[in-house]
Amino acid sequence: MLRGDQEIVVVVRREGELLVMRRAPERLGYWSLVAGGVEPKETFWDAAVRELREETGLEAQVRRLPLSLSYSLLDDPPAIRARYAPGIERVTVHAFVADAPAGWEPTLDAEHDLYRWCGLEDAVELMAYETTRDALRAGLCGLGFAACVLALYLAKPREVAIAPDPTVLSVDVVRHGLSSFDFYRKTIGWSQYRAMLPTLIPHFVLLAGLVACTIAASRRRERWQPAMTLAWLILILGAAVGAFHAAAFAYFWMTLGLFPALAFALARRPVCSLLPDRSRIRQLALAGFWLALAGPGLLEMVIMLQDTQKVQRDSFDFVHSNFRPSDAGFQPESALFCRGKGQPLQHYFSADIYRRLGRPGSEPNRARLIEQFRDAPILFIVESFRLNQFPVEIRRFWAENYQPYRASVFVAGRRLEGRAGSSSEFELVAPGAYRWLPIASAQPIVLDGQRLGAGEVVTLASGPHVANFTEDVPGGILVLALNQPPGPAPLAFYTAN
């Protein structure tokens, strides 16, 4: 009896091993799982139970796996295609799994001459057909998922009541998100993608092959048309997602790159069919393509393996060693979220800086932000390139009241200088113990009537103070007294590759 277009495959497990069987030589001698066709008026479950009993002698319950696979008969040899009814070009395979008792061994039918119990990797290597390998992998993934669900059920986690937040998907939240995309389209646009174009040469080569294969398929009505159509739809979807997200940042390619990768995977066979049949030319072409793909990838890997985050680690280590968890700091992207008090001020990305502080009429917001630094008070600032995007009066406030101290960290304090006999009035934004650190030599100063030598510490309140200079002081900093001395600063918190 000729087979139809529906088949089943059964993954048989026994104590962590999988059963694979070799077809007899007259049936091409390939390794496979329990498999067979679905007979007329037979359900998929009945077919799985029957094939399991006929091919192995095992009487057991089978469980349906939540997937269906398919494969084309057009690539199979004539001896295989002759087993199927005329006109059938694609077969759908329904996967099941069955457990064998400990110590059980199969009784093979006449269609098989050998069997093995294997681990997953060995079983996959033996499989002759991709569909069977996929069913094997999918079966084990399904069992793994079931094990995770069972573990969660047995753990019985506590129920946590979460109050509904009506603002999560409010109109204002959606409008704010969409306006961010519009902001980055107008400011950054596609500039970063233009810089990464040389790394996309393999993609353009595959795109050219995809175009050529599509034209050939449409002219000759080849069997690749469905695969080509799906590949193009995936590319169009990826282009739409990229346009929506403005493609402003190169790291978006981590997501957008999945679309061409999937499209080209679907079009792999059609594109390869365009290459000459001569194996030497085809091998050279494929080797050249993989070299073009691997070369830039290896170069980028070497670049990414460089330690570009040392400054960040040093900065956070300095903050952790010199400030209490309750001490407030500021970093525009809220990189201080892991500290005890975190960051009392909101985050400021480029779009936020423009909306809240950069537009005409935003002067009250700027004054309010400066007062928040005084009220908190903010004891230190961690550098970011976004600090230079803030309005000039805010940057002037920072430059006057926070001094570069070590790595990427600015510490509350003032820079003082003056000639002998002169005085200087200044403000401190935060109360605390302050240390006088002259730059050139050990010149003292008189601070609020109290003499303060080089390296000496005095406790000061926030607000106005007066420094008198008994001798020429070319420069020095009055900063919070910390455990570690000043070091090289300021250093860029982010290193651009």
C-alpha positions as CSV (number, residue, x, y, z in Angstrom):
1,M,0.0,0.0,0.0
2,L,1.4,3.4,-1.0
3,R,1.9,6.0,1.7
4,G,0.0,9.2,2.0
5,D,1.2,12.7,3.1
6,Q,0.9,12.1,6.9
7,E,3.4,10.2,9.0
8,I,4.4,9.7,12.6
9,V,7.7,9.4,14.5
10,V,8.1,8.1,18.0
11,V,11.0,8.9,20.3
12,V,11.6,5.9,22.6
13,R,13.4,6.6,25.9
14,R,14.9,4.2,28.4
15,E,16.8,5.4,31.5
16,G,18.1,8.5,29.8
17,E,19.0,6.8,26.5
18,L,17.2,6.9,23.1
19,L,16.4,4.0,20.8
20,V,17.7,4.3,17.2
21,M,17.3,1.5,14.6
22,R,18.9,0.8,11.3
23,R,16.8,0.0,8.2
24,A,17.6,-3.2,6.4
25,P,19.9,-2.9,3.4
26,E,17.1,-3.3,0.9
27,R,15.5,-0.3,2.6
28,L,18.6,1.8,2.1
29,G,20.2,1.0,5.5
30,Y,19.8,4.4,7.2
31,W,19.4,5.0,10.9
32,S,16.0,6.3,12.1
33,L,13.5,6.4,15.0
34,V,10.3,4.4,15.1
35,A,8.4,5.9,12.2
36,G,5.8,5.1,9.6
37,G,2.8,6.2,7.6
38,V,-0.7,6.9,8.9
39,E,-3.2,4.4,7.4
40,P,-6.7,5.4,6.1
41,K,-9.2,6.1,8.9
42,E,-6.4,5.8,11.5
43,T,-5.7,8.6,14.0
44,F,-2.2,9.8,14.6
45,W,-2.2,8.3,18.1
46,D,-3.3,4.9,16.8
47,A,-0.6,5.0,14.1
48,A,2.1,5.8,16.7
49,V,1.0,2.9,19.0
50,R,0.8,0.5,16.0
51,E,4.2,1.4,14.6
52,L,5.8,1.2,18.1
53,R,4.3,-2.3,18.5
54,E,5.2,-3.5,15.0
55,E,8.7,-2.2,14.8
56,T,9.9,-2.9,18.4
57,G,7.3,-5.1,20.2
58,L,6.8,-2.4,22.8
59,E,3.3,-1.9,24.2
60,A,3.3,1.5,25.8
61,Q,1.4,4.7,26.0
62,V,2.5,7.5,23.7
63,R,2.4,11.2,24.3
64,R,1.9,13.7,21.6
65,L,4.6,16.4,21.3
66,P,3.2,19.9,20.5
67,L,4.7,20.2,17.0
68,S,4.4,19.0,13.5
69,L,7.4,18.8,11.0
70,S,7.4,18.4,7.3
71,Y,9.9,17.5,4.6
72,S,10.0,17.5,0.8
73,L,10.1,14.3,-1.3
74,L,11.6,16.1,-4.2
75,D,15.1,15.7,-2.9
76,D,14.7,12.0,-2.1
77,P,16.0,9.2,-4.4
78,P,13.4,7.5,-6.7
79,A,13.4,4.4,-4.5
80,I,12.0,6.5,-1.6
81,R,9.5,8.5,-3.7
82,A,8.1,5.3,-5.1
83,R,6.6,4.4,-1.7
84,Y,4.2,7.4,-1.8
85,A,1.0,8.0,-3.8
86,P,1.4,9.9,-7.0
87,G,1.3,13.7,-6.7
88,I,2.6,13.8,-3.1
89,E,5.6,16.2,-2.8
90,R,5.6,17.1,0.9
91,V,4.9,14.9,3.9
92,T,3.8,16.1,7.4
93,V,5.3,14.3,10.4
94,H,3.6,14.2,13.8
95,A,5.9,13.5,16.8
96,F,5.3,11.4,19.8
97,V,7.4,10.1,22.8
98,A,7.2,6.8,24.7
99,D,9.0,5.5,27.7
100,A,10.3,1.9,27.8
101,P,10.7,0.0,31.1
102,A,14.2,-0.5,32.6
103,G,16.0,-3.4,31.0
104,W,13.6,-3.7,28.1
105,E,15.1,-4.5,24.7
106,P,13.3,-4.2,21.3
107,T,12.2,-7.1,19.1
108,L,13.0,-5.8,15.6
109,D,10.7,-6.4,12.6
110,A,11.9,-7.4,9.1
111,E,12.4,-3.7,8.2
112,H,15.3,-3.3,10.6
113,D,18.5,-5.3,11.2
114,L,20.2,-3.4,14.1
115,Y,19.5,-1.1,17.0
116,R,21.4,1.0,19.5
117,W,20.7,2.8,22.7
118,C,22.4,6.3,22.4
119,G,22.7,9.6,24.1
120,L,21.3,12.6,22.4
121,E,24.4,13.7,20.5
122,D,25.2,10.3,19.2
123,A,21.5,9.7,18.2
124,V,21.4,13.0,16.3
125,E,24.6,12.2,14.5
126,L,23.2,8.8,13.3
127,M,19.9,10.3,11.9
128,A,19.9,10.4,8.1
129,Y,17.0,12.8,7.7
130,E,16.8,16.4,9.0
131,T,13.1,15.9,9.9
132,T,14.0,12.9,12.2
133,R,16.8,14.9,13.8
134,D,14.4,17.8,14.4
135,A,11.8,15.5,15.9
136,L,14.4,14.1,18.3
137,R,15.6,17.5,19.4
138,A,12.0,18.8,19.7
139,G,11.0,15.8,21.7
140,L,13.7,16.3,24.3
141,C,13.0,20.1,24.4
142,G,9.4,19.2,25.1
143,L,10.4,16.9,27.9
144,G,12.8,19.5,29.3
145,F,10.0,22.1,29.3
146,A,7.7,19.6,31.1
147,A,10.4,19.0,33.7
148,C,10.7,22.8,34.3
149,V,6.9,23.1,34.7
150,L,6.9,20.2,37.1
151,A,9.7,21.7,39.2
152,L,7.8,25.0,39.4
153,Y,4.7,23.2,40.5
154,L,6.5,21.3,43.2
155,A,8.3,24.4,44.4
156,K,4.9,26.1,45.0
157,P,6.1,29.7,44.9
158,R,4.4,32.2,47.2
159,E,1.6,34.2,45.6
160,V,2.6,37.8,45.3
161,A,-0.1,40.5,45.0
162,I,0.9,43.1,42.4
163,A,-1.2,46.2,42.4
164,P,-2.4,47.1,38.9
165,D,-0.6,50.1,37.4
166,P,-2.9,52.0,35.0
167,T,0.0,54.0,33.7
168,V,1.9,51.1,32.3
169,L,0.1,51.2,28.9
170,S,-1.5,54.6,29.2
171,V,-1.8,56.9,26.2
172,D,0.9,59.2,27.7
173,V,3.4,56.3,28.1
174,V,2.8,55.2,24.5
175,R,3.1,58.7,23.2
176,H,6.3,59.2,25.1
177,G,7.8,56.1,23.7
178,L,6.9,56.9,20.1
179,S,8.3,60.4,20.5
180,S,11.6,58.9,21.6
181,F,11.9,57.1,18.3
182,D,11.1,60.3,16.5
183,F,13.8,62.2,18.5
184,Y,16.5,59.6,17.6
185,R,15.4,59.6,14.0
186,K,16.0,63.3,13.8
187,T,19.3,63.4,15.7
188,I,21.2,60.1,15.1
189,G,19.2,58.7,12.2
190,W,21.1,56.0,10.3
191,S,24.6,57.3,10.9
192,Q,25.7,54.3,13.0
193,Y,24.4,51.8,10.5
194,R,26.4,53.6,7.7
195,A,29.5,53.1,9.8
196,M,28.9,49.3,10.1
197,L,28.1,48.7,6.4
198,P,31.5,47.1,5.7
199,T,30.7,44.3,8.1
200,L,27.5,43.6,6.2
201,I,29.3,42.6,3.0
202,P,28.3,38.9,3.4
203,H,24.7,40.0,3.8
204,F,24.7,41.9,0.6
205,V,26.3,38.9,-1.2
206,L,23.4,36.7,0.1
207,L,20.9,39.3,-0.8
208,A,22.2,39.3,-4.4
209,G,21.9,35.5,-4.5
210,L,18.4,35.8,-3.1
211,V,17.4,38.2,-5.8
212,A,18.9,36.0,-8.6
213,C,17.3,32.9,-7.2
214,T,13.9,34.6,-6.9
215,I,14.1,35.7,-10.6
216,A,15.1,32.2,-11.7
217,A,12.3,30.6,-9.6
218,S,9.7,32.9,-11.0
219,R,10.7,32.2,-14.6
220,R,10.9,28.5,-14.3
221,R,8.2,28.0,-11.6
222,E,10.7,25.9,-9.5
223,R,9.8,24.3,-6.2
224,W,11.7,26.9,-4.3
225,Q,9.0,29.6,-4.7
226,P,7.3,29.1,-1.3
227,A,10.7,29.3,0.5
228,M,11.7,32.4,-1.5
229,T,8.4,34.1,-0.8
230,L,8.7,33.4,3.0
231,A,12.3,34.7,3.0
232,W,11.3,37.9,1.3
233,L,8.4,38.4,3.7
234,I,10.8,38.0,6.7
235,L,13.2,40.6,5.2
236,I,10.3,43.0,4.6
237,L,9.2,42.5,8.2
238,G,12.7,43.2,9.4
239,A,13.0,46.3,7.3
240,A,9.7,47.6,8.8
241,V,10.9,46.9,12.4
242,G,14.1,48.7,11.6
243,A,12.3,51.7,10.2
244,F,10.0,51.9,13.2
245,H,12.9,51.7,15.6
246,A,14.8,54.4,13.6
247,A,17.8,52.1,13.4
248,A,19.5,54.7,15.6
249,F,21.9,52.4,17.5
250,A,24.3,49.8,16.1
251,Y,23.3,47.3,18.9
252,F,19.8,47.2,17.4
253,W,21.4,44.8,14.9
254,M,21.4,42.2,17.6
255,T,17.7,42.0,17.1
256,L,17.4,43.2,13.5
257,G,20.1,40.7,12.4
258,L,17.8,37.8,13.2
259,F,15.5,38.7,10.2
260,P,18.1,38.4,7.5
261,A,19.7,35.4,9.2
262,L,16.4,33.5,9.2
263,A,15.6,34.6,5.6
264,F,19.0,33.5,4.3
265,A,18.7,30.2,6.2
266,L,15.4,29.5,4.4
267,A,17.0,30.5,1.1
268,R,20.1,28.4,1.6
269,R,19.3,25.6,-0.7
270,P,17.9,27.8,-3.5
271,V,20.9,30.1,-3.4
272,C,23.3,27.1,-3.4
273,S,21.5,25.7,-6.4
274,L,22.6,28.7,-8.5
275,L,26.3,27.6,-8.1
276,P,27.8,25.5,-10.8
277,D,27.5,21.7,-10.4
278,R,31.2,21.3,-10.5
279,S,32.1,20.4,-6.9
280,R,35.4,22.3,-6.9
281,I,33.9,25.6,-7.9
282,R,31.1,25.2,-5.4
283,Q,33.4,24.3,-2.6
284,L,35.6,27.4,-3.4
285,A,32.6,29.7,-3.5
286,L,31.3,28.4,-0.2
287,A,34.7,28.6,1.4
288,G,35.1,32.2,0.2
289,F,31.7,33.1,1.6
290,W,32.5,31.6,5.0
291,L,35.9,33.3,5.1
292,A,34.2,36.7,4.3
293,L,31.7,36.0,7.1
294,A,34.3,34.7,9.7
295,G,37.0,37.3,9.0
296,P,35.1,40.4,10.2
297,G,33.5,38.4,12.9
298,L,36.8,37.3,14.3
299,L,38.2,40.9,14.1
300,E,35.1,42.2,15.9
301,M,35.5,39.4,18.5
302,V,39.1,40.5,19.2
303,I,37.9,44.1,19.6
304,M,35.1,43.1,21.9
305,L,37.5,41.0,24.1
306,Q,39.4,44.1,24.9
307,D,38.8,45.4,28.5
308,T,36.8,48.5,27.7
309,Q,35.0,48.5,31.1
310,K,38.0,48.9,33.4
311,V,37.2,52.5,34.0
312,Q,33.6,51.6,34.9
313,R,34.8,49.0,37.4
314,D,37.4,51.3,38.9
315,S,34.8,54.1,39.2
316,F,32.2,51.9,41.0
317,D,34.9,50.4,43.2
318,F,35.9,53.9,44.2
319,V,32.3,54.8,45.0
320,H,31.8,51.6,47.0
321,S,35.0,52.1,49.0
322,N,34.5,55.8,49.8
323,F,30.7,56.4,50.1
324,R,28.1,54.9,52.3
325,P,25.1,53.2,50.6
326,S,22.9,56.0,51.9
327,D,25.0,58.7,50.2
328,A,23.3,60.1,47.1
329,G,25.0,60.3,43.7
330,F,24.1,61.0,40.1
331,Q,24.7,59.3,36.8
332,P,22.5,60.3,33.8
333,E,21.6,56.7,32.8
334,S,20.9,55.7,36.4
335,A,24.0,53.4,36.5
336,L,23.9,53.7,40.3
337,F,20.7,51.7,40.7
338,C,22.5,48.9,42.4
339,R,23.5,51.0,45.4
340,G,21.5,51.1,48.6
341,K,19.9,54.5,48.1
342,G,20.4,54.3,44.4
343,Q,19.9,57.6,42.7
344,P,17.3,60.0,44.0
345,L,17.1,61.8,40.7
346,Q,15.4,60.5,37.6
347,H,17.4,59.2,34.6
348,Y,18.3,61.5,31.8
349,F,18.8,60.1,28.3
350,S,19.3,62.4,25.4
351,A,15.6,62.7,24.5
352,D,14.8,63.4,28.2
353,I,17.4,66.1,28.4
354,Y,15.9,67.8,25.4
355,R,12.3,67.5,26.4
356,R,12.7,68.5,30.0
357,L,15.6,70.9,29.9
358,G,16.4,72.0,26.4
359,R,13.2,73.3,25.0
360,P,12.3,77.0,25.1
361,G,10.5,77.8,28.4
362,S,12.2,75.0,30.3
363,E,14.1,77.4,32.6
364,P,12.0,76.5,35.7
365,N,13.0,72.8,35.1
366,R,16.6,73.7,35.0
367,A,16.5,75.7,38.2
368,R,14.5,72.9,39.8
369,L,17.2,70.3,38.9
370,I,19.9,72.4,40.4
371,E,17.9,72.7,43.6
372,Q,17.5,68.9,43.7
373,F,21.3,68.6,43.8
374,R,21.3,70.9,46.8
375,D,18.4,69.3,48.6
376,A,19.4,65.6,48.2
377,P,22.3,66.5,48.6
378,I,24.3,64.9,45.7
379,L,27.8,64.0,47.0
380,F,29.3,62.7,43.7
381,I,28.6,62.5,39.9
382,V,29.7,59.7,37.7
383,E,30.8,60.9,34.2
384,S,28.8,60.3,31.0
385,F,29.0,61.8,27.6
386,R,25.4,63.0,28.2
387,L,26.6,65.5,30.8
388,N,27.7,67.7,27.9
389,Q,24.2,67.6,26.5
390,F,22.7,69.4,29.5
391,P,22.1,73.2,29.3
392,V,25.0,75.5,30.0
393,E,23.8,76.8,33.4
394,I,23.5,73.2,34.7
395,R,27.0,72.3,33.4
396,R,28.4,75.5,35.0
397,F,26.8,74.6,38.3
398,W,28.5,71.1,38.1
399,A,31.9,72.6,37.1
400,E,31.8,74.9,40.1
401,N,30.6,72.5,42.7
402,Y,32.0,69.1,41.7
403,Q,35.7,68.4,41.1
404,P,37.2,65.5,39.0
405,Y,38.7,63.2,41.7
406,R,39.4,59.6,40.4
407,A,38.5,57.6,37.3
408,S,35.1,58.8,36.1
409,V,33.9,60.2,39.5
410,F,33.5,63.9,40.4
411,V,33.3,64.7,44.1
412,A,31.5,67.6,45.8
413,G,33.9,70.4,46.4
414,R,35.3,73.7,45.1
415,R,38.4,74.9,43.3
416,L,40.1,77.8,45.1
417,E,42.8,80.2,44.0
418,G,43.9,83.7,44.9
419,R,46.7,86.1,45.6
420,A,48.1,86.8,49.0
421,G,45.7,89.1,51.0
422,S,42.7,88.4,48.8
423,S,39.5,86.4,49.7
424,S,37.0,84.3,47.8
425,E,33.3,83.7,48.6
426,F,31.9,80.3,47.5
427,E,29.1,77.8,48.2
428,L,29.2,74.2,49.2
429,V,26.2,72.1,48.1
430,A,26.7,69.3,50.6
431,P,27.7,69.3,54.3
432,G,30.5,67.1,55.5
433,A,34.2,66.7,56.3
434,Y,36.3,68.5,53.7
435,R,40.0,68.3,52.9
436,W,42.2,71.1,51.5
437,L,44.4,69.8,48.7
438,P,46.7,72.5,47.1
439,I,48.0,71.7,43.7
440,A,51.4,73.3,43.5
441,S,52.9,73.3,47.0
442,A,51.7,73.2,50.6
443,Q,50.0,76.6,50.8
444,P,47.5,77.0,53.7
445,I,44.3,78.9,53.5
446,V,42.1,80.5,56.2
447,L,38.6,79.1,55.9
448,D,35.8,80.9,57.8
449,G,38.5,82.3,60.1
450,Q,40.1,78.9,60.7
451,R,43.6,78.1,59.3
452,L,43.6,75.0,57.2
453,G,46.9,73.5,56.1
454,A,47.5,71.2,53.2
455,G,45.8,67.8,53.7
456,E,44.0,69.0,56.8
457,V,40.3,68.2,57.3
458,V,37.5,70.5,58.6
459,T,33.7,69.9,59.0
460,L,31.7,72.4,57.0
461,A,28.0,73.0,56.5
462,S,26.3,73.5,53.1
463,G,25.9,77.0,52.0
464,P,28.1,80.1,51.7
465,H,31.7,80.2,53.0
466,V,34.7,82.5,52.8
467,A,38.3,81.6,52.0
468,N,41.2,84.1,52.8
469,F,44.6,83.6,51.3
470,T,47.7,84.5,53.4
471,E,50.0,83.7,50.5
472,D,49.7,83.2,46.7
473,V,47.7,80.1,46.0
474,P,47.8,79.2,42.3
475,G,45.2,76.5,42.7
476,G,43.8,73.8,44.9
477,I,40.6,71.9,45.6
478,L,38.5,71.8,48.8
479,V,36.7,68.4,48.5
480,L,35.0,65.8,50.6
481,A,37.5,64.0,52.8
482,L,37.6,60.4,51.4
483,N,39.5,57.3,52.1
484,Q,41.4,57.3,48.9
485,P,43.5,60.1,47.5
486,P,42.8,61.7,44.1
487,G,43.9,59.9,40.9
488,P,43.8,60.3,37.2
489,A,40.5,62.0,36.3
490,P,38.3,62.6,34.6
491,L,38.3,59.5,32.5
492,A,35.6,58.6,30.0
493,F,33.0,56.3,31.6
494,Y,32.1,54.8,28.2
495,T,34.7,53.6,25.7
496,A,33.6,53.8,22.1
497,N,34.7,50.9,19.9
